[in-house]
Structure formats: structure tokens, C-alpha cells
Amino acid sequence: MLELEQVKMQVAAAKQEGYEVIQLDESLFQVNQKRAMAWAPKGRPLRTVGRFANKQVVVVCGAISTERGLIYMKYGYRSFDGMDMVDMYKQVRLHSPRHKKLALFLDNATIHKSLIARDQCKEKKSNLVMIFNRPYRPDLNGIEFYWRDIKRRYRSRINWQRINGRNFDHMGLVKEMIEDTPNELAKRCA
């Protein structure tokens, strides 16, 4: 409970000091929605059943705020690393007013805490500060709700494409889902 109050106080203090709080997170979009399951008798090694047969994956890192809604999206076909996060932070900075101080609200992923990512935020000219969410509390980061809505529509669209026997560009479909999402949703979720 104490950590939760600390996170809320950090966000409130950042807003009071004139920072725009930007919620930033990554999300994975897979064509095959079949989940992997693991089980094992007690004392035996795990057995994995139902792995993802089709590894068509698009990874998206997004940034949203209550003031401006969707700020920036970075797309890729592999997991992001520390250098990708540095680029993401720079893009968020470029897509924001110069004079505006930014507080990045992040989960506890190692890529956010990497030395190179932290150094980027410490540079005076970046005017960025990091606020880390409490572990295992994605409900405090509004971009999680944004991803949930986009993924719901994405799954529906993929099923429609399959039922109708249509081929589709996986990356194009993910971008279309994000672009077709009203900016008001991003503002509400943040």
C-alpha cells in the first residue's frame, strides 16, 4: 500500500511541477492467438503444450498522455532493447513542445531501467524524468487499457480476415487498428 501511495504522489508532484505525464509501454501483437500452456507432475520438468505455431509478431511501443492523447508509436518485428528505448524517448521528446517538461510513467521492464535509457533521461536538454510503476500493477498505467481495446478490435479483424479467406499485411493491420482508434480513447485511458 505504501508503494502505491508513493507512485501516486510522484505522479501528482510531477504534474504540480508542470510536467506532462506520458504513459509509455510496449505491446505484442501475434497473428496466432493460441496461448502456450505448461504443466508437469509434481517434481517433474515442465511440459509445454500449444506453443505459438505461427510466429508472425509485431511489437509496438506507444506513448500517450491525458493532454494530447496519442503521442508516438514505434513498430518492430522483434523485442525492443535499450537503444530502441533511447530512440523512443527521443521521438517522444521531438513530438512534444520544446518548453514542456515530460515525466515518463514506465513499468519495471529492464529495457526502461537500462543504463543507456536512464542516461538519455538524465541529459539536461532532454527535460525528461522517469517515474516507475509499482511492480505487478499494470492497472495504474492507462496505456494498458489502450492496448486492451486495440487488441480486442485487432483479434476481431483477424478473425474476419480468416473467415473471409483474405490475406493481410500483419504490420499494416496493426498500424490500421492504432490509426483508426479515436484520439479521445488515448486521452481517456491515460
N, C-alpha and C positions, 0 to 999 in steps of 0.2 A: 504493500500500500504506500509506503514511504517513497519508493522509487517512482511510482505512478504520479504522485503529487509533485515530485521533483521535475519530471518530464513536463507536466502541465505548467509548472511555474517557469521553466526555461522558455517554453513557447510564449507564455504571456509576457515575460520580461523582454523577449526579443521583439515582440510586437510593440510594446511600450517604448522601446528604444528606437523605433522607426524601421525595424527590419520587416521585409516581406517574407513570410514563412512559405517556403516552397517544399512540397512533399515529393520526394523522389524515390522511385523503386523500379525494379526490373520485373518482367513477367515473361513466361514461356508459353508459346502457342504451338501445339502439336496437332498434326493432321489426324493421327490415330489417337483417339481419346481413351483407348483401353488402358486401364491402370495396371501397374505391376503389384502383385500381392506376394507376400513372403510368409512362410510358416515353417515350423520344424517341431518335431517331438522334443520334449524336454531333454536337454543335454546333447542334442544333435546339431550339426551345422544347418543354417538356413537354406531353404529351397525356395527359389523364386519362380513364380508361375505368372504367365500373362505379361511378359515384357512388351515394351513398345515394338511392334513388328516394323512399323513404318517410321523411320526416324526423321521425317520432314519436320524441322523445328525452326521457328522464328523467335528470336529473343528481342524484346523491346524494353528499353529503359525510358521511362517517362518522367516528366516534371509538371506538376500542376500547382495552382495557388487559388485561394479564395478570391483574390483581387482580379486576376486575369484569366483564370481557367487554365486551359492547356497552354503550356509554355514551349515545350520542346519534346520531341521523340527521337530516339536513336534506335535504329534497327540493325539486326545482325543475324547470322546463322549459327553462331556459337556463343558460349557463355562469355560475358564481359570480364575483363581483367582491370587492374589498377589504371593502366594507361587509357582504357576506354572510359573509365570514370573521370579521369582528368579532362579528357575531351568533352565529356558530358557536362562537367562543371563549367568549362569554358563556354560551351554553347548556351547553357542557361544564362551565364553572365552576358553574353552577346545579345541574347534575346530579351534582355531586361534593360530598363532605363539605367544609364550610366551612374547617376547620382544615388540610385536605390541600393540600400544595404540588403543583402539576402541572407536568410537563415535557412539552411538545407536541413529538412527533417528526414532522417535516414533510419533504415533498420540496421541491425547489427551484423550485416554481411561483411566478410573480411575484405571485400573489394572496397567498401566505403572506408574501412579503417586502415587501409594500406598506407604505408609511409608516403608514397608518391601522391596519393589522393589528399592526405592531410596537408602535405606541403603546399599543394595548389591552393587550398583554402587559407593557409597562413600568409600567403603573399598579400601585402598591403593593397596592391592595385586590384586584387580580385574582389575585395569587400564582401567575402563570404565567411560565414561561421557555420559550424556543424552542430546539430542537435541530434543525439541518438535516442531512438525509441527504446522503451523498456523491452527486454527480451520476451519473446512469445506473446506480444501484444499487437498483432497486426491491425486490430480494430481501432487503434489510436492513429493509424496512418491512413488518411482518407483516400489515398490513391489505390489502396487495396479494394475499396468499394467500386472505384472507377474500373479497375481491371475486371472485377467480377461481372459488371454489366457488359463490358465489351466481350468478354469470353462467352457469356450466355448467348449473345447475338451471333458471335463467331461460330459456335457449335451449331446453332440453328442453321446458319448459312451453309456450313459444310455439309450437314445432313441433307439440305435441299439440293445442293450440287450433286451429291452422290445419288439421291433418289432419282434425279433427272438425268443421270449419266453424263454429267458435264465435267470437263476438265477445268482446272482453275490454277491460277498462279498463287501459290501459298502466301508469299510475301505481299503480293498485290492485294490479296483478300484481307490480310491483317491490316494493311495500311488503309484500305477502304473502310473497314469497320471503325477504325480510330477517327478517320476524317469525317465519317458520317455521324459520329457521336456529337450531339449538341454541346457547345462550349459551356452552356449552363450546367450540364451534368458535372463537368470537371470542377466548376466553381462550387457547386453544392457538395461534392464529395470531399473537396479539400477543406 
